[in-house]
Amino acid sequence: MKTNQYKKFLIKNQDRDYAWLSKKTGRTPETVRKSYSSLGLPPKRITTQNQKKTAEKMVEEDIFLKLYKDKERTKDEKYQIALDRAERAEKALDSIMLLKNNKSSHKIISSSSNISEATAFMVASDWHLEERVTKGQVSGVNEYTLDIAKNRAEKFFINGVRLIKIFQKDTKIDTLVLSILGDLISGNLHEDSQERNQLGAMQSISFAQELFVSGIKYILENTNCKITIVCHSGNHGRISKKIHWGNENMSSLEWLMYCNLSDIFKNEKRCTFIIPEGDTSYLDVYNMKIRMIHGHQVKFGGGMGGITIPMRKAIAQWDRVQQADLTIFGHFHQRIDGGNFIGNGSLIGYNAYAQAMKCEFESPAQQFFLISNKNGGMKTVVSPIWLD
């Protein structure tokens, strides 16, 4: 029997003992045993018709087999750990490449350097439209139903437009950036939130779409502004169990809604939609670069300084890949102006989760701010859009 045939024969007949294999291949049992070892096959006890094993010999072989199995199991565990590390490294590399290759898809240019001009921002995130909050859950400080959610969403657009008109008295404001940063619905992410949800995920995203269609129409009808609408998915609106870094949109109901909105307003010349491929986008306003994310990329452990310290660390890392002058995010339900970053509040307001996490009370509100054309771009006014 040729060598290749011999090896294939051994692999095929692993359930046979050395004596049988020796007889069939014309090789000695010891040769067969060594061949097994070289092929990486599990060792067998050597048994022949004329050989009887002592108890001591059998124990030695059992120990050898156990050590072999332990070694193989350890090898499998190490291999799995290596695979997990490789997968994490690949995801991190994907995120870095997305940041590196993510060029600004839109640029807002000053109409004239001699005119006091600004671009207005309205930030919408963390609406959690279908989630129910009762007064009894939060010591009577908040309540949230579908009707209240609708009312607060309408006030977001009405009061946002009111702020634009106030500042238009002294400043030329021709452009509004509507930053929609995700978590518009609670979805099916957490089992306890599903118990409180008043609508299913599909009904909820349809509800959100109706609110944004009517809200964008309200802005168009009550201002002369061009609207740049930047759309980001949150972590709640996904249909997958885990976040798919670098490919979040493929499992996001919010991304589907953004595409629908873009199609609904495709003939509206004053509307420009930016629906980024990755979880980070960049927008050039005058000579100022603005980064927008949902915020779930940053982990907050509840330490001293709140979200400010982990956010500054994250921004420092992102700036090594793509520098930005200002970062806008939601996710943490906190209105905060950190100088080079702005955190958004929420529409849902204080809920049972916030109370359990011992978060500070914050009234339902969203962020409004201006970027002036002075010095190539400066953040000036930062104001809440009150919703109650």
N, C-alpha and C positions, 0 to 999 in steps of 0.2 A: 504494500500500500504506500503510495507516494505521500510526501510530507503534508501537502495541502489537503489531500483526501483524509489523511490520518487526523489532522487537527479538526476538520469539519466533522469527522466521525465521533471524535471525543465530545465536541460541543453538542452534537445531536443526541448523544446517548449519555447525558450527564447523570441519569438516574441509575445507570448500571454500576456495579462495583468494579474494582481494579482487576479482579480475577477474570471476570467475563470479558472486559475490555482487552486484557492481555491475550486471552485466547483468540479473540476476533482479529486483533491487529498484528499478532505475531511478535509482540514486544513484551518484555518482562514487566511484572507489576510495578517494580521500582521505576522503570522508564516511563510507564503510564502516569505514575504519581508525579514525577518531575514535569512531565508534559502538562499535566493539569495545573501545576503551580505556575508554569511559565505563561499559560493562557489566562491566568487570573481566575480560574474556576475554583469553587469551594472544595477543600480536600475531603477525601473519603477514608473510611477505615479500610486497611488492607486485610482481606479475608480470603483464605484459600481452604480447600477441603481438608488439607493435612495440617492446618495451623489453628491452634486454639489460643485465644488471648487470655492473659492473666487479667485479674481485676485491676491491677496497678497500671497495666498497659492501656486498658480501656479508659481509665480515668485520665491518663495523660492525653489520649486522643480527644476526649471530651473537652478538656481544658484548651487544647489547641483549637478545636472547632469554635469554642466560645470566644477565644481571643480573636480569631479570624472574623467572626460575626461582629464583635464589638468594633474591630478596626474598620470594617466595611460601613457600619452604622455611623461611626465618627466621621468617616470620609464623606458620607452622604450629607451629614449635618453641616460640615465645613463647606461642602459644595453649595448647599442651599444658602448659607450665610453669604458666600461669595456672590451668588446670583442676586440676592437681595441688595447687597452693596452696589453691584454693577447697575441694577435697575434704578436705585436712588441716584447714582452718579449720572446715569443717562438722562433722568428726568431733570436733574439740576442743570446739566449741559443744555438740554432743550430750552429750558427757561432762559438761560443766559444768552443763547443764540437768538431767541425770540426778541429779547431786549436789544441785543446788538444790532439786529437787522430791522428793528421796528422803527421806521422813519416816520416823521410827522406826515399824516395823510392830509392835513389841511393847515393853512397858514393864514392868520388874520393880520392884515397890513394896515398901518395907519394911513388915513386919507390925506393928512397934511401934518407936517411937523410943527406948524405954526398955530394949530388949533388944539385946544384942550379937549382931548378925546379919551374915551374909556370903553372897554368891553365888559359887559355885565355877565356874571355867572350865576345860574341857579342850579343847585346841586340836589338831586333827588335820589334817595337811597333808603333802604331798610323800612319799607312800607309795611311788609308782612300783612297784606290786605285781609286775608281770610282768617287770621288768628283772632280768637276771642279772648278779651281781658275783662274780667268782672271786677267790680269795686271790692268785693270780698277777698279777692286774691291779693290785692295790693293796698290794703288798709285804707281804701276809699279814695286814693289819690289819682286814679285813672280808670277809664273805661274805654273799651274798644269793641265796636260792632261793625258790621258791613256798612250801615248807614253813617256811623261816625267816620269810618275810613273814607268813604266817598266825600263827606263834607270836608274833611281835612285835606284831601287831595285837591279838591276844588279851591280851597283857600290857599294852597301852595301856589297855584297859578295866578289867582286873583291878587294875592298880596305880593307875589314876586313882580308882577307887572306894575303894581302900585309903587314899589321901590324904584323900578326903572324910571317911571315918570317923575318921581321926586328928584332923582339925580340928573335927569335930562334937562332940568331947569338951568343948571349951571355947566353942564358937560355934554358934549356931543356923544351920544351912545347909539350907534347904528347896528351893533352886533350883540347878540345874546348867545352865550354858550349854555345849553341845557345839558348838564352832565348827569346822565342816568347811570348810577353805579351799582345797581343790582339789589338782590334780596327784596324785590317788590312783593314776592309771595313767600310764605313759610314752607309750602310744599310738603313733601313726605320725608324730610331729612331726619327728624326726630320723632320717635313714637309718641312722646307726650304731647308734642305740638299737633300731631294728627288728631289726638283726642279733642283738642280745643278748636281745631279748624272748622269753620262754618261752610267751606266749599272744598270740593276736590281740586287737585292741582290744575287740571285742564280748565275748570270753571274759573279758578282764581286768576290764571294768566289771561283768560278772556276778559275778566273784570278789569284787570290792570290795563289791558290794551284799550278798552273803552275810555278809561280815565285819561290816558295819555293822548288819545285821538282828540277828545274834547278839549284837553288842556292846551295842546299845540295850536288847535284852531282858535282858542281864546287869545293866545299870544299874537297870532297872525292878525286877528281882527282888531286888537286893541293896542298894537304898537306898529311902528314902521320898521322894526328891527329885522335883520336877517338872522336866522337861527341856525347855529351849528349844534347838532345833537350828537353827543358822544355816548355810546351805548356799551355798558359793561355787564357781564353776567356776575351774579353773586354766587355764594356757595349753597344757598337754600333752594334755588330754583332748578337744581339738577335732578335728573331721573336715575343717575348712577349712584351706587352705594358710596364710592370713594371719588375724590376729586381726581380728574384726569389732567394732570398738569401738561400744559402745552396744547391740549385738545379739549378744553372745557366746553367750548361752544357746541360740540357734537352731542352733548348730553344735557343741554340747557334749554329749558322752556322759555327763559327770558330772551335768549338769542333768537329763538323762533319769533317771538313777539317783535323784537327789533326789526327783523327782516320784513315782517308784515307792515309795521309802521312806515318803513322806508318805501315799501310798495304803495301804500295808501297815499303818501305825500310825494310820490315820484314826479308829479307834474307841478309841484309848488316850487317855483324858482327861488324863493326866499329860504327854503329848507335844505340843509346839507347834512346828511347822515354819515357818521363815522362809526362803523361796527368793526372793531379790531379783531384780528385773528387770534391774538394772544390775550393774556390777562392784564397787559399793560399797554397804555397808549400814550403818545406824546403829541402835544398841540403847541404850535408856535403862535404866540400872541404878541405882535410887534416883534421885539427881539428877545422875548422872554419865553423860555421853554417850560411847559407845564406837563407834569406826569399825572396820569389818572389810573387808579386801580380800585377794586372793590375794597380791599383791606384784609382779606383772609390770608394773604401771603405772610402777614406778620403775626407772630404768636405773642400773646399777652398773658403773662403769668401772675398778674395782680400785684406786682411789686411796687416799691416806692417810686413816685413820679408818674404812676399810671402808664398810659400808652405812649407817652412822650419819649421815654428812653428807648424802648424797643423800636419805635418808629424812626428815631434818629439813626439808630444802628443800621436799620434796613435801608434807609435812604443813602447812607454813606456807602453801602455795598452796591446799590443800584447805580449810584453816580460814577462808580469805577467803570461801568459798562456804558452807560448813557447818562450824561450829566443833565440835571433838570434844576430849574430855579424854584419850582413850587410843586409839591405833591398833594393831590386831592384824593381823599379816601372816605369810605363809609365803614360799615361792618360793626363798629364798636358802639354805635348809638350815642356818640359823644360829640357835641359841638365844641371844637377847639381850634384856636388859631395859634399854631406853633412857630410862627415866623416863616419857615420854609415849607410848612405843611399846613393843610386845613382838614380837620376831621368833621364829618357831617353827623347831624343828629338823626332822629328817626320820626316816622309818621305814627308808629304804634305807641311810642312813649313807654313809660314805666310799666313793666309786666312782671309776671311771677318769676321768671328767670332772673331778671334784674334784681328783684328783691332777694331771691335765694343767694345770688352772688354778692350781695351787700353793695351793689352799685349805688352811686349817688343819684338822687332823684333829678330827673331832667324833663322839663315840659316838652311835648311834641313840637319839633321845629326842624327846619332845614336851613342850609347855609346859602347866603347871598353875599357876593363880593364883587368888587370892581378891579380891573387891571387898567391902570392909566398908561397912556403912551409916553409919559414923561420918562426921560433917561432910558428910552428903549423898552420900557415896560416895568411898572411898579404896582405891587398890590397896595390898594389904598383902603377903601371902605370894606369892612367885614361885618355883616349884620344877619341876625336870625330872621327867617321867614316864619312868623308865628302861625300856628295852625288851629289854635283854640280861641 
